[in-house]
Amino acid sequence: MYFLTRFSGLLFLALAAGTIVMAIVDTAPEFAAASEALSGQPILSSVKFNIGIQIVADVFVVAGFALFGWFLWTSEIVQTWAVVITGLVVAGSIVIRVEPLLPMNVGRLSPGTAFWGAYVIDDFYPAPPPAQGRARNITTFPVNQYYRLAVTEQNLPGGETNEGKAVALNFNNAQPAMGTYTAAGYQGVQITGRLAGTRTILDYDFERDTYSVPQLVVESVAAVGARDRAQ
């Protein structure tokens, strides 16, 4: 059991190192894309600040993992409770990455750390247009033609940004599915995919508002509610 205590500490130290890598992979493309697209524009500082806030959160997460891991690694007595917690964390991490068990609103709690790579299955709808009824005018960083802003609730009002319910759908690995999603219109589709950190949004429809939303790498698209009907 003493070996398991030290091994649990090693796992948390490795998790701290992994979080650093994930933070770089997540934020570096956003910084680079924003600097290139908005060079010289005052809004660039707001976009970079929004991205930087995510880094601050990552610093605290890394510190927590590292301190807890170091405590277990250097502990001279058996920490049974910590071994149990580590076992549950490992088991849960494997399960949510093997089976699409999570709805999007659960996965968005920590898409860049705890739920990175987790399978998600949920219904998604196009982001509502602004109150004036125009087509949405947004930029997603990094800029990519296969990104689409979506929401997890149907018939949301158009006079708000809805960032708390929004997600950036990444169709890079499932480009034909983007046509299916677009053709479905406001009826929406059911999407199965994997969480991969966040993406920063510059929303020109709401006084150039900036915010971050989870990124879902799309793998397959089906009709709304298809999973429920199959059960």
C-alpha distance (Angstrom), angle and dihedral (degrees) to the residues before:
residue distance angle dihedral
M1 . . .
Y2 3.81 . .
F3 3.81 88.1 .
L4 3.80 89.4 52.5
T5 3.81 90.4 51.4
R6 3.80 91.3 55.1
F7 3.80 91.2 42.0
S8 3.81 90.4 52.8
G9 3.79 88.2 52.7
L10 3.78 89.8 51.3
L11 3.80 90.6 51.7
F12 3.80 92.4 53.4
L13 3.80 91.2 47.6
A14 3.80 88.5 51.7
L15 3.81 89.0 48.4
A16 3.81 89.8 53.8
A17 3.81 90.1 52.4
G18 3.81 90.6 46.1
T19 3.79 91.0 51.5
I20 3.81 89.7 55.8
V21 3.80 90.0 52.8
M22 3.81 92.4 47.1
A23 3.81 91.2 48.9
I24 3.81 91.0 53.6
V25 3.81 93.1 45.9
D26 3.80 90.3 48.5
T27 3.81 101.9 44.7
A28 3.81 105.8 29.4
P29 3.85 94.8 71.1
E30 3.81 89.8 47.5
F31 3.81 93.1 51.9
A32 3.80 92.5 46.6
A33 3.81 94.4 46.9
A34 3.80 93.8 46.2
S35 3.81 92.3 49.2
E36 3.79 91.5 50.1
A37 3.81 97.1 44.5
L38 3.82 98.6 39.5
S39 3.80 102.7 32.6
G40 3.80 109.3 155.2
Q41 3.81 94.9 7.6
P42 3.84 119.0 120.3
I43 3.81 90.9 -134.0
L44 3.82 88.7 67.9
S45 3.80 90.8 78.1
S46 3.82 91.0 55.3
V47 3.79 92.4 49.1
K48 3.80 92.4 48.4
F49 3.81 90.8 46.9
N50 3.80 89.9 53.6
I51 3.81 90.6 51.0
G52 3.80 90.9 45.7
I53 3.79 92.5 55.3
Q54 3.79 88.0 62.8
I55 3.80 89.9 54.0
V56 3.81 90.7 53.2
A57 3.81 89.5 55.4
D58 3.81 90.1 48.7
V59 3.81 90.5 53.2
F60 3.81 91.5 57.4
V61 3.81 91.3 46.5
V62 3.80 92.0 50.4
A63 3.81 91.0 47.9
G64 3.81 91.5 51.1
F65 3.80 94.0 48.8
A66 3.81 92.5 45.0
L67 3.82 95.3 48.8
F68 3.80 93.2 46.4
G69 3.79 91.5 46.0
W70 3.80 92.6 48.4
F71 3.82 90.5 48.7
L72 3.80 91.2 54.9
W73 3.82 94.3 41.2
T74 3.82 92.5 53.5
S75 3.81 97.5 35.9
E76 3.80 113.0 123.3
I77 3.79 94.2 -159.0
V78 3.78 133.0 57.0
Q79 3.82 113.4 -89.6
T80 3.79 101.1 -159.8
W81 3.80 93.9 170.6
A82 3.81 91.0 55.2
V83 3.81 91.8 49.5
V84 3.81 90.1 52.7
I85 3.80 92.1 48.4
T86 3.80 91.2 48.2
G87 3.80 91.2 50.0
L88 3.80 91.5 51.5
V89 3.81 91.8 47.4
V90 3.81 92.2 50.1
A91 3.80 93.3 46.3
G92 3.79 92.7 47.4
S93 3.80 92.0 46.9
I94 3.79 91.4 54.1
V95 3.80 94.9 46.4
I96 3.83 96.7 51.0
R97 3.81 90.2 49.2
V98 3.79 94.4 50.0
E99 3.80 101.1 42.6
P100 3.84 128.4 39.1
L101 3.80 95.1 -122.6
L102 3.80 101.8 136.5
P103 3.79 127.4 87.1
M104 3.79 114.3 -141.3
N105 3.79 95.0 -108.2
V106 3.82 90.5 60.7
G107 3.78 93.8 44.4
R108 3.80 92.9 52.3
L109 3.83 90.9 68.1
S110 3.80 91.3 82.3
P111 3.81 111.5 -3.8
G112 3.78 92.6 157.2
T113 3.81 99.8 50.7
A114 3.81 123.0 9.0
F115 3.80 95.9 27.3
W116 3.81 102.1 33.8
G117 3.80 106.7 137.2
A118 3.80 93.4 10.3
Y119 3.79 118.3 146.0
V120 3.80 112.9 -115.1
I121 3.79 129.3 -172.3
D122 3.78 121.5 -175.4
D123 3.80 145.2 127.0
F124 3.81 116.4 -87.6
Y125 3.79 133.0 -167.9
P126 3.82 133.2 -169.7
A127 3.80 112.9 -89.1
P128 3.81 108.4 -97.3
P129 3.81 117.1 -105.5
P130 3.81 119.3 -113.5
A131 3.79 118.8 -83.7
Q132 3.81 90.8 -92.5
G133 3.81 89.2 64.4
R134 3.81 97.0 -120.4
A135 3.78 122.7 141.4
R136 3.81 112.7 -88.3
N137 3.81 115.6 -89.9
I138 3.80 109.2 -158.5
T139 3.79 139.0 138.1
T140 3.80 121.6 -145.1
F141 3.80 117.7 -155.3
P142 2.94 119.5 -108.5
V143 3.81 89.5 39.3
N144 3.79 111.1 -123.8
Q145 3.80 132.1 161.5
Y146 3.80 90.8 -142.6
Y147 3.81 95.3 60.1
R148 3.79 120.3 101.0
L149 3.80 128.3 -176.7
A150 3.81 110.9 -131.7
V151 3.79 138.6 169.5
T152 3.80 132.6 -141.2
E153 3.80 97.1 -135.1
Q154 3.77 127.1 66.0
N155 3.81 124.0 -128.3
L156 3.79 97.5 17.2
P157 3.83 114.3 171.0
G158 3.78 116.2 -99.3
G159 3.79 96.5 -137.0
E160 3.80 95.6 81.2
T161 3.79 137.6 55.1
N162 3.83 95.5 -122.4
E163 3.81 91.5 -157.0
G164 3.80 89.7 155.5
K165 3.82 89.4 65.2
A166 3.80 100.1 31.5
V167 3.80 130.2 104.5
A168 3.80 134.4 -177.6
L169 3.79 108.4 -123.8
N170 3.81 111.5 -150.2
F171 3.81 111.0 -155.4
N172 3.82 95.7 175.7
N173 3.81 92.2 113.0
A174 3.82 94.8 37.9
Q175 3.79 105.5 37.0
P176 3.84 96.4 157.1
A177 3.81 88.4 55.8
M178 3.80 90.6 61.9
G179 3.81 89.2 68.9
T180 3.80 90.3 53.4
Y181 3.80 90.9 49.5
T182 3.80 92.5 48.6
A183 3.82 93.7 46.0
A184 3.81 91.5 52.7
G185 3.81 90.2 64.1
Y186 3.79 117.1 -178.0
Q187 3.81 91.0 -14.7
G188 3.79 85.6 78.5
V189 3.80 131.6 -156.7
Q190 3.78 139.0 -112.8
I191 3.80 111.7 -110.7
T192 3.78 131.7 -165.2
G193 3.79 115.3 -162.3
R194 3.78 147.9 126.1
L195 3.78 128.5 -90.7
A196 3.80 113.7 -120.2
G197 3.78 110.5 177.6
T198 3.79 122.8 -82.3
R199 3.78 140.3 -54.9
T200 3.79 126.7 -144.7
I201 3.80 118.1 -125.0
L202 3.80 127.2 -154.6
D203 3.80 104.6 -161.5
Y204 3.81 111.4 -161.5
D205 3.81 92.2 -177.0
F206 3.80 94.4 68.8
E207 3.81 107.0 47.0
R208 3.80 91.0 -67.6
D209 3.77 92.9 -62.0
T210 3.81 118.3 -172.4
Y211 3.79 126.3 -151.9
S212 3.79 141.7 145.3
V213 3.79 127.2 -115.4
P214 3.82 132.8 -177.8
Q215 3.79 117.2 -90.2
L216 3.80 117.4 -131.8
V217 3.80 116.9 -165.2
V218 3.82 102.6 -146.5
E219 3.81 119.3 -131.8
S220 3.80 103.9 165.8
V221 3.79 140.8 2.4
A222 3.81 128.6 -149.3
A223 3.79 138.6 163.8
V224 3.80 117.7 -70.0
G225 3.80 110.8 -83.0
A226 3.83 94.0 11.0
R227 3.78 92.5 135.8
D228 3.81 93.4 53.0
R229 3.80 91.9 50.0
A230 3.80 91.3 50.7
Q231 3.80 93.4 55.1
